[in-house]
Amino acid sequence: MRTDQQPVRIALFAPDGRMGKAIQSAIAADAGFELADNHGDVLIDFSSPDALGASLDRAVSAGIPILVGTTGLTDEHQRAIDEAAMSVAVLRAPNTSIGINLLRSLVEQAVSRLGPEWDIEILEMHHRAKVDAPSGTALLLGQAAAQARGKELTDLARFDRFGEPHPREDGSIGFASLRGGSVAGDHVVILAGDGERIELGHRADSRMIFARGALAAARFLKGKPAGLYTMRDVIDAA
């Protein structure tokens, strides 16, 4: 850190959660950041969908940017984010890992270069306490694949193959979710063609990678004007 720069002051909306504690550890290890007692320069929210309204209200009332790392959000939550972004900078990140966001770009590039005869399946695994499925990261990767084919994920996604047996639907994107143990997060995008298969994946061994990514996003957000931002903006600005 340059001596003429002040540390980015981080306010945590849910400091006692898993990610809240991980971010506090990351702040303690990086002199470029400090934990704020009150509003800080940037508010970080890794809480729950039900708490999103309160965190957005806090950011808007304080006039500071907010990083929303909460997953399991609905279209209604997105509308609330869009409204808040008219007043402050909002970065919604289903996953703050730099590696995952690079993987997203790789998936988009691979799918755009392969023909529609290649099938797309997404497998993810998380710890036993995770309640939403598929994970926000799996959906992020699915969106990248769908966009590469000029489609909407809602038209292609298949989350459940139980029931009456039927063949795989051409062009669909299948999702499989596993839960168990203390897995921080594993994601694999499988591109299956006739006689060959490509697997693009990422394995998180520690929540600290998400915490460090969140701090990178916070550094990016500090001082940004109102609007919607993504982790791609963070990576492009690095």
C-alpha positions as CSV (number, residue, x, y, z in Angstrom):
1,M,0.0,0.0,0.0
2,R,1.3,3.5,-0.8
3,T,1.9,5.6,2.2
4,D,-0.3,8.5,0.8
5,Q,-3.4,6.2,0.6
6,Q,-5.8,5.7,3.4
7,P,-7.0,2.2,4.2
8,V,-10.4,1.3,2.8
9,R,-12.8,1.2,5.7
10,I,-15.1,-1.8,5.6
11,A,-18.5,-2.0,7.3
12,L,-19.9,-5.6,7.6
13,F,-23.7,-6.1,7.6
14,A,-23.4,-9.6,9.1
15,P,-20.1,-9.7,11.0
16,D,-20.8,-12.9,12.9
17,G,-21.6,-15.0,9.8
18,R,-19.1,-17.4,8.1
19,M,-18.2,-14.9,5.5
20,G,-18.2,-12.0,8.0
21,K,-15.6,-13.7,10.1
22,A,-13.5,-14.6,7.1
23,I,-13.6,-11.0,5.9
24,Q,-12.5,-9.8,9.3
25,S,-9.5,-12.2,9.1
26,A,-8.6,-10.9,5.7
27,I,-8.8,-7.3,6.8
28,A,-6.5,-8.1,9.8
29,A,-4.0,-9.5,7.4
30,D,-4.0,-6.6,4.9
31,A,-2.9,-3.1,5.9
32,G,-4.9,-1.7,2.9
33,F,-8.2,-2.2,4.8
34,E,-9.6,-1.6,8.3
35,L,-12.8,-2.6,9.9
36,A,-15.2,0.3,10.4
37,D,-17.3,0.7,13.5
38,N,-20.0,2.6,11.7
39,H,-20.7,3.2,8.0
40,G,-17.2,3.0,6.6
41,D,-16.3,3.5,2.9
42,V,-18.1,0.3,1.6
43,L,-20.7,-1.9,3.1
44,I,-20.4,-5.7,2.6
45,D,-23.4,-8.0,2.9
46,F,-23.1,-11.8,3.0
47,S,-26.2,-12.4,5.1
48,S,-29.5,-13.8,3.8
49,P,-32.2,-12.9,1.2
50,D,-34.6,-11.8,3.9
51,A,-32.1,-9.2,5.2
52,L,-31.3,-7.7,1.8
53,G,-33.8,-4.9,2.2
54,A,-32.2,-3.8,5.4
55,S,-28.6,-3.8,4.0
56,L,-29.6,-1.8,0.9
57,D,-31.5,0.7,3.1
58,R,-28.4,1.1,5.3
59,A,-26.2,1.7,2.3
60,V,-28.6,4.2,0.6
61,S,-29.2,6.1,3.9
62,A,-25.4,6.4,4.5
63,G,-24.6,7.2,0.8
64,I,-22.0,4.5,0.5
65,P,-21.4,1.6,-2.0
66,I,-22.5,-1.9,-1.1
67,L,-21.2,-5.3,-2.2
68,V,-24.1,-7.9,-2.1
69,G,-22.6,-11.4,-1.8
70,T,-25.8,-13.0,-0.7
71,T,-27.1,-15.8,-2.9
72,G,-30.6,-17.3,-3.3
73,L,-32.0,-14.0,-4.5
74,T,-35.2,-13.7,-6.5
75,D,-36.3,-11.3,-9.2
76,E,-37.9,-9.2,-6.5
77,H,-34.6,-8.9,-4.7
78,Q,-33.0,-7.9,-8.0
79,R,-35.6,-5.1,-8.4
80,A,-34.6,-3.8,-5.0
81,I,-31.0,-3.9,-6.0
82,D,-31.8,-2.0,-9.2
83,E,-33.6,0.7,-7.2
84,A,-30.8,1.1,-4.7
85,A,-28.3,1.3,-7.6
86,M,-30.0,4.6,-8.7
87,S,-28.7,6.1,-5.5
88,V,-25.4,4.3,-4.7
89,A,-22.9,1.9,-6.3
90,V,-24.1,-1.7,-6.0
91,L,-22.0,-4.7,-6.9
92,R,-23.9,-8.0,-6.8
93,A,-21.5,-11.0,-6.8
94,P,-22.9,-14.5,-6.5
95,N,-19.2,-15.4,-6.0
96,T,-16.3,-13.1,-5.1
97,S,-13.5,-15.5,-6.0
98,I,-11.3,-14.1,-8.7
99,G,-10.7,-17.6,-10.0
100,I,-14.5,-18.3,-10.4
101,N,-15.0,-15.1,-12.3
102,L,-12.2,-16.0,-14.6
103,L,-13.8,-19.4,-15.0
104,R,-17.0,-17.7,-16.0
105,S,-15.2,-16.0,-18.9
106,L,-13.6,-19.3,-19.9
107,V,-17.0,-21.0,-20.0
108,E,-18.4,-18.3,-22.1
109,Q,-15.5,-18.5,-24.6
110,A,-15.6,-22.3,-24.8
111,V,-19.4,-22.5,-25.3
112,S,-19.3,-19.8,-28.0
113,R,-16.7,-21.8,-29.9
114,L,-18.4,-25.1,-29.7
115,G,-21.5,-26.1,-31.7
116,P,-25.0,-26.8,-30.3
117,E,-24.3,-30.5,-30.4
118,W,-22.1,-30.2,-27.3
119,D,-24.2,-30.8,-24.1
120,I,-23.7,-28.6,-21.0
121,E,-24.0,-30.0,-17.5
122,I,-23.0,-28.1,-14.3
123,L,-22.1,-29.9,-11.1
124,E,-21.6,-28.1,-7.7
125,M,-21.0,-29.2,-4.1
126,H,-21.1,-27.2,-0.9
127,H,-21.1,-27.7,2.8
128,R,-24.1,-29.4,4.5
129,A,-25.5,-26.1,5.9
130,K,-26.0,-24.4,2.6
131,V,-29.7,-24.0,2.0
132,D,-30.0,-22.7,-1.6
133,A,-29.6,-25.0,-4.6
134,P,-28.2,-24.8,-7.2
135,S,-25.6,-22.4,-5.9
136,G,-25.5,-18.8,-7.1
137,T,-22.2,-19.6,-8.6
138,A,-23.6,-22.5,-10.6
139,L,-26.3,-20.2,-11.9
140,L,-23.7,-17.6,-12.8
141,L,-21.8,-20.2,-14.8
142,G,-25.0,-21.3,-16.4
143,Q,-25.9,-17.8,-17.4
144,A,-22.5,-17.4,-19.0
145,A,-23.1,-20.6,-21.1
146,A,-26.6,-19.6,-22.1
147,Q,-25.5,-16.1,-23.1
148,A,-22.8,-17.6,-25.2
149,R,-25.5,-19.3,-27.2
150,G,-27.7,-16.2,-27.4
151,K,-30.3,-17.6,-25.0
152,E,-31.8,-17.0,-21.6
153,L,-30.9,-19.4,-18.8
154,T,-34.5,-19.6,-17.8
155,D,-35.3,-21.2,-21.1
156,L,-32.5,-23.8,-21.0
157,A,-32.0,-24.7,-17.3
158,R,-33.1,-28.1,-16.1
159,F,-32.9,-28.7,-12.3
160,D,-34.9,-31.9,-11.9
161,R,-34.9,-35.0,-14.0
162,F,-37.0,-37.1,-11.7
163,G,-40.4,-38.4,-12.8
164,E,-41.4,-39.9,-16.1
165,P,-38.2,-41.0,-18.0
166,H,-37.4,-38.9,-21.1
167,P,-34.3,-38.3,-23.2
168,R,-32.1,-35.3,-22.7
169,E,-33.5,-32.2,-24.3
170,D,-31.3,-30.7,-27.0
171,G,-29.7,-27.4,-25.9
172,S,-30.6,-27.7,-22.3
173,I,-28.3,-26.9,-19.4
174,G,-28.5,-29.4,-16.6
175,F,-27.7,-28.7,-12.9
176,A,-26.7,-31.2,-10.2
177,S,-26.3,-30.1,-6.5
178,L,-24.4,-32.0,-3.8
179,R,-24.3,-31.1,-0.1
180,G,-22.1,-32.5,2.6
181,G,-19.3,-32.0,5.1
182,S,-17.5,-28.7,5.2
183,V,-16.9,-28.2,1.4
184,A,-16.4,-24.5,0.7
185,G,-17.4,-24.8,-2.9
186,D,-16.7,-27.0,-5.9
187,H,-17.9,-26.2,-9.4
188,V,-17.5,-28.1,-12.7
189,V,-18.9,-27.2,-16.1
190,I,-19.0,-30.3,-18.3
191,L,-19.1,-29.8,-22.1
192,A,-19.8,-33.2,-23.5
193,G,-19.5,-34.0,-27.2
194,D,-19.5,-37.3,-29.1
195,G,-16.4,-39.2,-28.1
196,E,-14.9,-36.4,-26.0
197,R,-15.5,-34.2,-23.0
198,I,-14.2,-30.9,-21.7
199,E,-14.4,-30.1,-17.9
200,L,-13.8,-26.6,-16.7
201,G,-13.7,-26.4,-12.9
202,H,-12.8,-24.6,-9.8
203,R,-12.3,-25.9,-6.2
204,A,-12.4,-23.6,-3.2
205,D,-10.4,-25.0,-0.3
206,S,-11.0,-22.0,2.0
207,R,-13.5,-19.2,2.4
208,M,-10.5,-16.8,2.5
209,I,-10.5,-16.7,-1.3
210,F,-14.0,-15.3,-1.2
211,A,-13.0,-12.9,1.5
212,R,-10.0,-11.6,-0.4
213,G,-12.1,-11.2,-3.5
214,A,-14.7,-9.3,-1.5
215,L,-11.9,-6.9,-0.4
216,A,-10.8,-6.4,-4.0
217,A,-14.4,-5.6,-4.9
218,A,-14.6,-3.2,-2.0
219,R,-11.4,-1.4,-3.1
220,F,-12.9,-1.1,-6.6
221,L,-16.3,0.2,-5.2
222,K,-14.8,3.0,-3.0
223,G,-15.8,6.3,-4.5
224,K,-17.7,4.8,-7.5
225,P,-20.8,6.6,-8.7
226,A,-24.2,5.1,-8.4
227,G,-24.9,2.2,-10.7
228,L,-24.7,-1.6,-11.0
229,Y,-21.4,-3.3,-11.1
230,T,-20.1,-6.9,-11.4
231,M,-16.9,-8.8,-10.5
232,R,-16.0,-8.6,-14.2
233,D,-15.7,-4.8,-13.7
234,V,-13.3,-5.5,-10.8
235,I,-11.2,-7.9,-12.8
236,D,-11.1,-5.5,-15.8
237,A,-10.0,-2.7,-13.6
238,A,-7.1,-4.6,-12.0
